[in-house]
Amino acid sequence: MPAKDAALEILVAGQVQGVGYRYFAKLQADRLGLNGYVTNLSDGRVKVVVGGSPVLLEAFQDALRQGPPRSQVERLEITPLQEPILPQGFVVRFERS
């Protein structure tokens, strides 16, 4: 990850499982050229770990706040990450954390 890039862990709360939220997040990340992954959590939230330029990360967060049509996003909990290990591209993980 280039030095000017940033990385975030984003926990998304609300009606975000069973509504295509992970695929929506992947579509948005791919559109913006971000690296990372998205997965469901056992408590009903969705976890996103993502890296890229701060400007693109802001646009991604705006998209996550909207979500796909059937979702209802209550809040995003955003934590900056130091030197995360990210996949090349953006992937949907199917295991529950």
PyMOL commands that set and color helices and strands:
alter all, ss='L'
color gray80, all
select helices_A, chain A and resi 21-32+54-66
alter helices_A, ss='H'
color red, helices_A
select strands_A, chain A and resi 6-15+35-40+46-52+72-80+90-92
alter strands_A, ss='S'
color yellow, strands_A
deselect
rebuild
show_as cartoon
